[in-house]
């Protein structure tokens, strides 16, 4: 399980939003102009996150090729507000059986564009179907990513 937490301090969040607005390279889905605030529509982000769940080809959400297959299973994907110290922050959780290079950060960048109103929530299914990295959102900053939990089927360890 990975968790991507957006910056909390207002100046850091403003900088992150500016990054999103400048890096938006999704020409097919782009709305007319950048949103000039730091607000996110969490309900829209959660609607889009549901499109991520399932066994799918995540080629649109990898930053490098070279894998035998880009098919992965995402068991859960959701957006929530969490308390970090005295701040309330937006957090994106992705639970799956394996991840491609930068997959979670690209999912986070794409969901953030949805939350900013830059792309519609139903476009995530189209982005997945395109299997084209250029259709997804930007790779979100690394500093927000945290690997929270790993589970292994320990049958391999029983063999001596």
C-alpha positions as CSV (number, residue, x, y, z in Angstrom):
1,X,0.0,0.0,0.0
2,X,1.3,3.4,-1.0
3,X,0.1,6.7,0.3
4,X,0.7,10.0,-1.5
5,X,0.1,13.0,0.8
6,X,-0.1,16.5,-0.7
7,X,1.9,19.3,0.8
8,X,0.4,20.9,3.8
9,X,1.7,24.4,4.4
10,X,-0.1,26.9,2.2
11,X,3.0,28.1,0.4
12,X,4.1,24.5,-0.3
13,X,0.6,23.6,-1.5
14,X,0.5,26.8,-3.7
15,X,3.8,25.7,-5.2
16,X,2.5,22.2,-5.8
17,X,-0.7,23.6,-7.5
18,X,1.4,25.9,-9.7
19,X,3.5,22.8,-10.7
20,X,0.3,20.9,-11.6
21,X,-1.1,23.8,-13.6
22,X,2.2,24.3,-15.5
23,X,2.9,20.6,-16.1
24,X,-0.5,19.6,-17.4
25,X,0.3,18.0,-20.7
26,X,-3.1,16.2,-21.3
27,X,-4.1,18.1,-24.4
28,X,-7.1,15.9,-25.1
29,X,-8.7,16.7,-21.7
30,X,-7.3,20.1,-20.9
31,X,-9.8,22.7,-19.7
32,X,-9.4,26.4,-20.8
33,X,-7.2,27.9,-18.1
34,X,-5.5,27.1,-14.8
35,X,-7.4,27.2,-11.6
36,X,-5.9,30.1,-9.5
37,X,-6.5,28.6,-6.1
38,X,-5.3,25.7,-3.9
39,X,-8.6,23.9,-3.6
40,X,-9.2,20.3,-4.6
41,X,-12.6,18.5,-5.3
42,X,-12.1,15.4,-3.2
43,X,-15.4,13.9,-4.4
44,X,-14.3,14.2,-8.0
45,X,-10.9,12.7,-7.2
46,X,-12.7,9.7,-5.5
47,X,-14.9,9.2,-8.5
48,X,-11.8,9.1,-10.7
49,X,-10.0,6.8,-8.3
50,X,-12.7,4.1,-8.7
51,X,-11.6,3.9,-12.4
52,X,-8.1,2.8,-11.2
53,X,-9.4,-0.2,-9.3
54,X,-9.2,-3.7,-10.9
55,X,-6.8,-5.7,-13.1
56,X,-5.9,-3.4,-15.9
57,X,-3.1,-2.4,-18.2
58,X,-1.4,0.6,-16.5
59,X,0.9,1.5,-19.4
60,X,-0.4,5.1,-19.3
61,X,0.8,5.3,-15.7
62,X,4.5,4.2,-16.0
63,X,7.4,6.5,-16.7
64,X,9.7,3.9,-18.2
65,X,9.1,0.9,-20.3
66,X,11.0,-2.4,-20.2
67,X,8.5,-4.5,-18.3
68,X,7.2,-7.8,-19.7
69,X,3.7,-6.7,-18.8
70,X,2.2,-3.5,-17.6
71,X,-0.9,-5.3,-16.3
72,X,-1.3,-4.8,-12.5
73,X,-4.2,-5.3,-10.0
74,X,-5.2,-2.3,-7.9
75,X,-7.4,-3.6,-5.0
76,X,-8.3,-0.1,-3.7
77,X,-7.7,3.5,-4.6
78,X,-9.2,6.4,-2.7
79,X,-8.7,10.0,-1.6
80,X,-9.1,11.2,2.0
81,X,-8.4,14.0,4.3
82,X,-6.0,13.2,7.1
83,X,-4.7,15.1,10.1
84,X,-0.9,15.7,10.1
85,X,-0.1,17.6,13.3
86,X,-2.4,20.5,13.4
87,X,-3.0,20.5,9.6
88,X,-5.6,18.8,7.5
89,X,-4.0,17.3,4.3
90,X,-5.2,15.4,1.2
91,X,-3.9,11.9,0.9
92,X,-4.2,9.4,-2.0
93,X,-4.0,5.7,-1.1
94,X,-3.3,3.0,-3.7
95,X,-3.3,-0.7,-2.7
96,X,-2.2,-3.2,-5.3
97,X,-0.3,-6.4,-6.1
98,X,2.6,-4.6,-7.8
99,X,3.5,-1.2,-9.2
100,X,5.2,0.1,-12.3
101,X,8.0,2.7,-12.1
102,X,6.4,6.0,-10.8
103,X,2.9,4.5,-11.2
104,X,1.6,5.8,-7.9
105,X,3.1,9.3,-8.4
106,X,1.5,9.5,-11.9
107,X,-1.8,8.3,-10.5
108,X,-1.5,11.0,-7.8
109,X,-0.7,13.7,-10.4
110,X,-3.6,12.6,-12.6
111,X,-6.1,12.5,-9.6
112,X,-4.8,16.0,-8.6
113,X,-5.6,17.3,-12.0
114,X,-9.1,16.0,-11.6
115,X,-9.3,17.6,-8.2
116,X,-8.2,20.9,-9.6
117,X,-10.9,20.7,-12.3
118,X,-8.3,20.5,-15.1
119,X,-9.7,17.1,-16.4
120,X,-13.1,15.5,-15.8
121,X,-13.3,12.6,-13.4
122,X,-14.6,10.2,-16.1
123,X,-11.5,10.8,-18.3
124,X,-9.3,8.4,-16.2
125,X,-10.9,5.4,-17.8
126,X,-10.1,6.9,-21.2
127,X,-6.5,7.5,-20.1
128,X,-6.1,3.9,-19.0
129,X,-7.6,2.6,-22.3
130,X,-5.2,4.8,-24.3
131,X,-2.1,3.0,-22.9
132,X,-0.3,6.3,-23.6
133,X,1.8,8.0,-20.9
134,X,1.2,11.4,-22.6
135,X,-2.5,11.2,-21.7
136,X,-2.0,10.9,-18.0
137,X,-1.2,13.7,-15.6
138,X,2.3,14.7,-14.4
139,X,4.5,12.7,-12.1
140,X,3.8,14.1,-8.7
141,X,6.7,15.2,-6.5
142,X,8.5,12.3,-4.8
143,X,8.4,13.9,-1.4
144,X,4.8,13.1,-0.9
145,X,5.1,9.3,-1.5
146,X,5.3,6.7,1.3
147,X,5.3,2.9,1.1
148,X,3.1,2.1,4.1
149,X,2.6,-1.7,4.0
150,X,3.9,-4.7,2.2
151,X,2.5,-8.3,2.3
152,X,4.2,-11.3,0.9
153,X,2.8,-14.8,0.2
154,X,5.3,-16.6,2.4
155,X,5.0,-20.0,0.6
156,X,8.3,-19.3,-1.1
157,X,10.1,-19.0,2.3
158,X,8.8,-22.4,3.4
159,X,11.0,-24.1,0.7
160,X,14.4,-25.0,2.1
